Amino acid sequence: MQNKAKKITAALAAVQMYLEQEEAALMQAQPVVTAQPPAEPGAWAQFGRTEMMSGRRMVQLRAFSGAR
């Protein structure tokens, strides 16, 4: 019975080592990506957002003006 337990332990250790080697190979193959802070929106993007908010505000004013 001990011989069977030793074989099972050896097989599990071999599988574990194989999985660790595969994971290490994948980590080496992936390029390292550094996190960059998000870029500040430009002037045109800010202007576009402002215009969209103004348009939505006008639509809301029209929608709620009849409720008074």
Biopython code that builds the backbone (N, CA, C, O; Angstrom):
import numpy as np
from Bio.PDB.StructureBuilder import StructureBuilder

atoms = [
    (1, "MET", "N", (0.819, -1.192, 0.000)),
    (1, "MET", "CA", (0.000, 0.000, 0.000)),
    (1, "MET", "C", (0.864, 1.258, 0.000)),
    (1, "MET", "O", (0.514, 2.258, -0.627)),
    (2, "GLN", "N", (1.999, 1.204, 0.707)),
    (2, "GLN", "CA", (2.888, 2.370, 0.733)),
    (2, "GLN", "C", (3.462, 2.651, -0.642)),
    (2, "GLN", "O", (3.638, 3.810, -1.019)),
    (3, "ASN", "N", (3.751, 1.618, -1.383)),
    (3, "ASN", "CA", (4.312, 1.790, -2.716)),
    (3, "ASN", "C", (3.309, 2.524, -3.620)),
    (3, "ASN", "O", (3.697, 3.379, -4.416)),
    (4, "LYS", "N", (2.030, 2.188, -3.493)),
    (4, "LYS", "CA", (0.992, 2.831, -4.288)),
    (4, "LYS", "C", (0.865, 4.309, -3.903)),
    (4, "LYS", "O", (0.692, 5.161, -4.775)),
    (5, "ALA", "N", (0.949, 4.615, -2.624)),
    (5, "ALA", "CA", (0.862, 5.997, -2.149)),
    (5, "ALA", "C", (2.047, 6.814, -2.653)),
    (5, "ALA", "O", (1.899, 7.983, -3.007)),
    (6, "LYS", "N", (3.236, 6.182, -2.684)),
    (6, "LYS", "CA", (4.424, 6.879, -3.186)),
    (6, "LYS", "C", (4.278, 7.193, -4.675)),
    (6, "LYS", "O", (4.682, 8.262, -5.132)),
    (7, "LYS", "N", (3.698, 6.256, -5.427)),
    (7, "LYS", "CA", (3.506, 6.485, -6.857)),
    (7, "LYS", "C", (2.515, 7.615, -7.098)),
    (7, "LYS", "O", (2.720, 8.454, -7.976)),
    (8, "ILE", "N", (1.442, 7.632, -6.316)),
    (8, "ILE", "CA", (0.437, 8.691, -6.466)),
    (8, "ILE", "C", (1.043, 10.039, -6.110)),
    (8, "ILE", "O", (0.810, 11.032, -6.800)),
    (9, "THR", "N", (1.828, 10.077, -5.019)),
    (9, "THR", "CA", (2.471, 11.321, -4.608)),
    (9, "THR", "C", (3.437, 11.814, -5.672)),
    (9, "THR", "O", (3.489, 13.011, -5.953)),
    (10, "ALA", "N", (4.199, 10.913, -6.263)),
    (10, "ALA", "CA", (5.142, 11.287, -7.310)),
    (10, "ALA", "C", (4.405, 11.800, -8.545)),
    (10, "ALA", "O", (4.845, 12.767, -9.167)),
    (11, "ALA", "N", (3.294, 11.167, -8.908)),
    (11, "ALA", "CA", (2.529, 11.599, -10.076)),
    (11, "ALA", "C", (1.938, 12.992, -9.837)),
    (11, "ALA", "O", (1.984, 13.843, -10.725)),
    (12, "LEU", "N", (1.394, 13.224, -8.662)),
    (12, "LEU", "CA", (0.826, 14.535, -8.354)),
    (12, "LEU", "C", (1.904, 15.619, -8.336)),
    (12, "LEU", "O", (1.664, 16.738, -8.790)),
    (13, "ALA", "N", (3.083, 15.294, -7.817)),
    (13, "ALA", "CA", (4.180, 16.261, -7.809)),
    (13, "ALA", "C", (4.622, 16.586, -9.232)),
    (13, "ALA", "O", (4.939, 17.735, -9.541)),
    (14, "ALA", "N", (4.644, 15.580, -10.094)),
    (14, "ALA", "CA", (5.043, 15.805, -11.485)),
    (14, "ALA", "C", (4.025, 16.690, -12.200)),
    (14, "ALA", "O", (4.402, 17.583, -12.958)),
    (15, "VAL", "N", (2.756, 16.448, -11.965)),
    (15, "VAL", "CA", (1.716, 17.269, -12.592)),
    (15, "VAL", "C", (1.813, 18.700, -12.091)),
    (15, "VAL", "O", (1.699, 19.640, -12.877)),
    (16, "GLN", "N", (2.023, 18.878, -10.784)),
    (16, "GLN", "CA", (2.140, 20.215, -10.213)),
    (16, "GLN", "C", (3.342, 20.961, -10.815)),
    (16, "GLN", "O", (3.237, 22.143, -11.142)),
    (17, "MET", "N", (4.467, 20.281, -10.957)),
    (17, "MET", "CA", (5.658, 20.909, -11.528)),
    (17, "MET", "C", (5.416, 21.276, -12.997)),
    (17, "MET", "O", (5.851, 22.333, -13.453)),
    (18, "TYR", "N", (4.728, 20.412, -13.728)),
    (18, "TYR", "CA", (4.409, 20.703, -15.124)),
    (18, "TYR", "C", (3.534, 21.945, -15.229)),
    (18, "TYR", "O", (3.779, 22.812, -16.067)),
    (19, "LEU", "N", (2.512, 22.032, -14.378)),
    (19, "LEU", "CA", (1.628, 23.195, -14.407)),
    (19, "LEU", "C", (2.371, 24.477, -14.057)),
    (19, "LEU", "O", (2.120, 25.519, -14.661)),
    (20, "GLU", "N", (3.272, 24.414, -13.099)),
    (20, "GLU", "CA", (4.055, 25.591, -12.730)),
    (20, "GLU", "C", (4.969, 26.024, -13.873)),
    (20, "GLU", "O", (5.143, 27.219, -14.109)),
    (21, "GLN", "N", (5.555, 25.055, -14.588)),
    (21, "GLN", "CA", (6.414, 25.388, -15.723)),
    (21, "GLN", "C", (5.599, 26.025, -16.845)),
    (21, "GLN", "O", (6.054, 26.981, -17.472)),
    (22, "GLU", "N", (4.408, 25.507, -17.101)),
    (22, "GLU", "CA", (3.538, 26.086, -18.122)),
    (22, "GLU", "C", (3.157, 27.524, -17.759)),
    (22, "GLU", "O", (3.160, 28.406, -18.618)),
    (23, "GLU", "N", (2.832, 27.754, -16.497)),
    (23, "GLU", "CA", (2.459, 29.095, -16.061)),
    (23, "GLU", "C", (3.647, 30.055, -16.195)),
    (23, "GLU", "O", (3.479, 31.199, -16.618)),
    (24, "ALA", "N", (4.837, 29.590, -15.837)),
    (24, "ALA", "CA", (6.026, 30.435, -15.957)),
    (24, "ALA", "C", (6.303, 30.773, -17.422)),
    (24, "ALA", "O", (6.686, 31.900, -17.737)),
    (25, "ALA", "N", (6.113, 29.808, -18.309)),
    (25, "ALA", "CA", (6.336, 30.052, -19.737)),
    (25, "ALA", "C", (5.329, 31.068, -20.268)),
    (25, "ALA", "O", (5.681, 31.924, -21.079)),
    (26, "LEU", "N", (4.086, 30.980, -19.820)),
    (26, "LEU", "CA", (3.076, 31.947, -20.259)),
    (26, "LEU", "C", (3.388, 33.346, -19.751)),
    (26, "LEU", "O", (3.202, 34.326, -20.471)),
    (27, "MET", "N", (3.854, 33.442, -18.530)),
    (27, "MET", "CA", (4.178, 34.751, -17.960)),
    (27, "MET", "C", (5.350, 35.392, -18.713)),
    (27, "MET", "O", (5.378, 36.611, -18.883)),
    (28, "GLN", "N", (6.303, 34.596, -19.160)),
    (28, "GLN", "CA", (7.441, 35.132, -19.897)),
    (28, "GLN", "C", (7.025, 35.555, -21.304)),
    (28, "GLN", "O", (7.591, 36.494, -21.864)),
    (29, "ALA", "N", (6.040, 34.865, -21.873)),
    (29, "ALA", "CA", (5.627, 35.162, -23.241)),
    (29, "ALA", "C", (4.779, 36.432, -23.323)),
    (29, "ALA", "O", (4.733, 37.074, -24.373)),
    (30, "GLN", "N", (4.110, 36.803, -22.231)),
    (30, "GLN", "CA", (3.252, 37.983, -22.248)),
    (30, "GLN", "C", (4.095, 39.241, -22.113)),
    (30, "GLN", "O", (5.011, 39.291, -21.292)),
    (31, "PRO", "N", (3.793, 40.257, -22.914)),
    (31, "PRO", "CA", (4.541, 41.514, -22.778)),
    (31, "PRO", "C", (4.155, 42.214, -21.477)),
    (31, "PRO", "O", (3.022, 42.111, -21.006)),
    (32, "VAL", "N", (5.100, 42.909, -20.925)),
    (32, "VAL", "CA", (4.859, 43.643, -19.689)),
    (32, "VAL", "C", (4.193, 44.969, -20.046)),
    (32, "VAL", "O", (4.734, 45.759, -20.819)),
    (33, "VAL", "N", (3.027, 45.199, -19.479)),
    (33, "VAL", "CA", (2.273, 46.419, -19.758)),
    (33, "VAL", "C", (2.271, 47.254, -18.491)),
    (33, "VAL", "O", (1.835, 46.801, -17.432)),
    (34, "THR", "N", (2.759, 48.469, -18.612)),
    (34, "THR", "CA", (2.752, 49.353, -17.461)),
    (34, "THR", "C", (1.479, 50.184, -17.489)),
    (34, "THR", "O", (1.020, 50.611, -18.549)),
    (35, "ALA", "N", (0.928, 50.400, -16.331)),
    (35, "ALA", "CA", (-0.311, 51.172, -16.241)),
    (35, "ALA", "C", (-0.002, 52.648, -16.444)),
    (35, "ALA", "O", (0.906, 53.199, -15.822)),
    (36, "GLN", "N", (-0.758, 53.266, -17.310)),
    (36, "GLN", "CA", (-0.587, 54.686, -17.561)),
    (36, "GLN", "C", (-1.826, 55.413, -17.054)),
    (36, "GLN", "O", (-2.943, 54.919, -17.202)),
    (37, "PRO", "N", (-1.634, 56.561, -16.468)),
    (37, "PRO", "CA", (-2.804, 57.307, -16.005)),
    (37, "PRO", "C", (-3.647, 57.751, -17.193)),
    (37, "PRO", "O", (-3.114, 57.998, -18.275)),
    (38, "PRO", "N", (-4.956, 57.855, -16.999)),
    (38, "PRO", "CA", (-5.791, 58.272, -18.129)),
    (38, "PRO", "C", (-5.446, 59.689, -18.565)),
    (38, "PRO", "O", (-5.142, 60.558, -17.747)),
    (39, "ALA", "N", (-5.500, 59.895, -19.862)),
    (39, "ALA", "CA", (-5.161, 61.207, -20.413)),
    (39, "ALA", "C", (-6.278, 62.205, -20.108)),
    (39, "ALA", "O", (-7.451, 61.838, -20.043)),
    (40, "GLU", "N", (-5.908, 63.433, -19.927)),
    (40, "GLU", "CA", (-6.892, 64.490, -19.696)),
    (40, "GLU", "C", (-7.657, 64.740, -20.991)),
    (40, "GLU", "O", (-7.063, 64.719, -22.069)),
    (41, "PRO", "N", (-8.963, 64.975, -20.905)),
    (41, "PRO", "CA", (-9.709, 65.263, -22.130)),
    (41, "PRO", "C", (-9.262, 66.596, -22.720)),
    (41, "PRO", "O", (-8.934, 67.539, -21.999)),
    (42, "GLY", "N", (-9.259, 66.646, -24.023)),
    (42, "GLY", "CA", (-8.842, 67.858, -24.708)),
    (42, "GLY", "C", (-9.938, 68.914, -24.687)),
    (42, "GLY", "O", (-11.030, 68.687, -24.165)),
    (43, "ALA", "N", (-9.633, 70.059, -25.257)),
    (43, "ALA", "CA", (-10.580, 71.171, -25.274)),
    (43, "ALA", "C", (-11.816, 70.830, -26.098)),
    (43, "ALA", "O", (-12.930, 71.186, -25.716)),
    (44, "TRP", "N", (-11.630, 70.142, -27.227)),
    (44, "TRP", "CA", (-12.780, 69.806, -28.065)),
    (44, "TRP", "C", (-13.676, 68.795, -27.387)),
    (44, "TRP", "O", (-14.897, 68.861, -27.524)),
    (45, "ALA", "N", (-13.090, 67.857, -26.655)),
    (45, "ALA", "CA", (-13.901, 66.876, -25.930)),
    (45, "ALA", "C", (-14.724, 67.559, -24.845)),
    (45, "ALA", "O", (-15.904, 67.260, -24.663)),
    (46, "GLN", "N", (-14.094, 68.471, -24.134)),
    (46, "GLN", "CA", (-14.807, 69.201, -23.091)),
    (46, "GLN", "C", (-15.931, 70.056, -23.694)),
    (46, "GLN", "O", (-17.028, 70.122, -23.138)),
    (47, "PHE", "N", (-15.663, 70.695, -24.805)),
    (47, "PHE", "CA", (-16.675, 71.503, -25.477)),
    (47, "PHE", "C", (-17.853, 70.631, -25.929)),
    (47, "PHE", "O", (-19.011, 71.025, -25.795)),
    (48, "GLY", "N", (-17.548, 69.456, -26.459)),
    (48, "GLY", "CA", (-18.599, 68.538, -26.902)),
    (48, "GLY", "C", (-19.477, 68.086, -25.747)),
    (48, "GLY", "O", (-20.700, 68.026, -25.877)),
    (49, "ARG", "N", (-18.858, 67.768, -24.620)),
    (49, "ARG", "CA", (-19.642, 67.358, -23.460)),
    (49, "ARG", "C", (-20.528, 68.494, -22.965)),
    (49, "ARG", "O", (-21.683, 68.279, -22.600)),
    (50, "THR", "N", (-19.984, 69.691, -22.957)),
    (50, "THR", "CA", (-20.762, 70.851, -22.517)),
    (50, "THR", "C", (-21.961, 71.062, -23.423)),
    (50, "THR", "O", (-23.062, 71.336, -22.946)),
    (51, "GLU", "N", (-21.755, 70.935, -24.729)),
    (51, "GLU", "CA", (-22.857, 71.107, -25.672)),
    (51, "GLU", "C", (-23.918, 70.020, -25.506)),
    (51, "GLU", "O", (-25.113, 70.300, -25.603)),
    (52, "MET", "N", (-23.490, 68.791, -25.259)),
    (52, "MET", "CA", (-24.447, 67.709, -25.053)),
    (52, "MET", "C", (-25.277, 67.956, -23.790)),
    (52, "MET", "O", (-26.488, 67.731, -23.787)),
    (53, "MET", "N", (-24.628, 68.418, -22.726)),
    (53, "MET", "CA", (-25.361, 68.709, -21.497)),
    (53, "MET", "C", (-26.347, 69.852, -21.717)),
    (53, "MET", "O", (-27.461, 69.817, -21.195)),
    (54, "SER", "N", (-25.950, 70.861, -22.481)),
    (54, "SER", "CA", (-26.851, 71.978, -22.769)),
    (54, "SER", "C", (-28.067, 71.509, -23.554)),
    (54, "SER", "O", (-29.192, 71.916, -23.262)),
    (55, "GLY", "N", (-27.849, 70.663, -24.539)),
    (55, "GLY", "CA", (-28.956, 70.131, -25.315)),
    (55, "GLY", "C", (-29.901, 69.302, -24.460)),
    (55, "GLY", "O", (-31.119, 69.414, -24.598)),
    (56, "ARG", "N", (-29.359, 68.477, -23.586)),
    (56, "ARG", "CA", (-30.212, 67.679, -22.709)),
    (56, "ARG", "C", (-31.001, 68.562, -21.755)),
    (56, "ARG", "O", (-32.165, 68.290, -21.461)),
    (57, "ARG", "N", (-30.364, 69.613, -21.276)),
    (57, "ARG", "CA", (-31.055, 70.531, -20.371)),
    (57, "ARG", "C", (-32.234, 71.194, -21.093)),
    (57, "ARG", "O", (-33.306, 71.354, -20.509)),
    (58, "MET", "N", (-32.038, 71.579, -22.361)),
    (58, "MET", "CA", (-33.122, 72.187, -23.128)),
    (58, "MET", "C", (-34.275, 71.210, -23.324)),
    (58, "MET", "O", (-35.441, 71.593, -23.222)),
    (59, "VAL", "N", (-33.957, 69.960, -23.603)),
    (59, "VAL", "CA", (-35.000, 68.952, -23.783)),
    (59, "VAL", "C", (-35.765, 68.768, -22.476)),
    (59, "VAL", "O", (-36.992, 68.663, -22.485)),
    (60, "GLN", "N", (-35.048, 68.728, -21.350)),
    (60, "GLN", "CA", (-35.724, 68.563, -20.065)),
    (60, "GLN", "C", (-36.617, 69.766, -19.754)),
    (60, "GLN", "O", (-37.725, 69.607, -19.242)),
    (61, "LEU", "N", (-36.139, 70.945, -20.059)),
    (61, "LEU", "CA", (-36.958, 72.133, -19.800)),
    (61, "LEU", "C", (-38.237, 72.108, -20.626)),
    (61, "LEU", "O", (-39.303, 72.484, -20.139)),
    (62, "ARG", "N", (-38.131, 71.661, -21.886)),
    (62, "ARG", "CA", (-39.326, 71.565, -22.722)),
    (62, "ARG", "C", (-40.275, 70.498, -22.205)),
    (62, "ARG", "O", (-41.493, 70.672, -22.234)),
    (63, "ALA", "N", (-39.714, 69.395, -21.734)),
    (63, "ALA", "CA", (-40.551, 68.283, -21.271)),
    (63, "ALA", "C", (-41.301, 68.653, -19.994)),
    (63, "ALA", "O", (-42.449, 68.245, -19.815)),
    (64, "PHE", "N", (-40.670, 69.422, -19.103)),
    (64, "PHE", "CA", (-41.282, 69.706, -17.819)),
    (64, "PHE", "C", (-42.002, 71.048, -17.778)),
    (64, "PHE", "O", (-42.682, 71.348, -16.798)),
    (65, "SER", "N", (-41.866, 71.855, -18.818)),
    (65, "SER", "CA", (-42.512, 73.165, -18.782)),
    (65, "SER", "C", (-44.032, 73.057, -18.876)),
    (65, "SER", "O", (-44.738, 73.908, -18.334)),
    (66, "GLY", "N", (-44.550, 72.037, -19.548)),
    (66, "GLY", "CA", (-45.990, 71.857, -19.676)),
    (66, "GLY", "C", (-46.626, 71.290, -18.423)),
    (66, "GLY", "O", (-47.850, 71.315, -18.296)),
    (67, "ALA", "N", (-45.828, 70.779, -17.491)),
    (67, "ALA", "CA", (-46.379, 70.147, -16.293)),
    (67, "ALA", "C", (-46.798, 71.171, -15.252)),
    (67, "ALA", "O", (-47.480, 70.808, -14.294)),
    (68, "ARG", "N", (-46.430, 72.406, -15.395)),
    (68, "ARG", "CA", (-46.744, 73.420, -14.369)),
    (68, "ARG", "C", (-48.145, 73.863, -14.424)),
    (68, "ARG", "O", (-48.557, 74.707, -13.629)),
]
sb = StructureBuilder()
sb.init_structure("model")
sb.init_model(0)
sb.init_chain("A")
sb.init_seg("    ")
for serial, (resi, resn, name, xyz) in enumerate(atoms, 1):
    if name == "N":
        sb.init_residue(resn, " ", resi, " ")
    sb.init_atom(name, np.array(xyz, "f"), 0.0, 1.0, " ", f" {name:<3s}", serial, name[0])
structure = sb.get_structure()
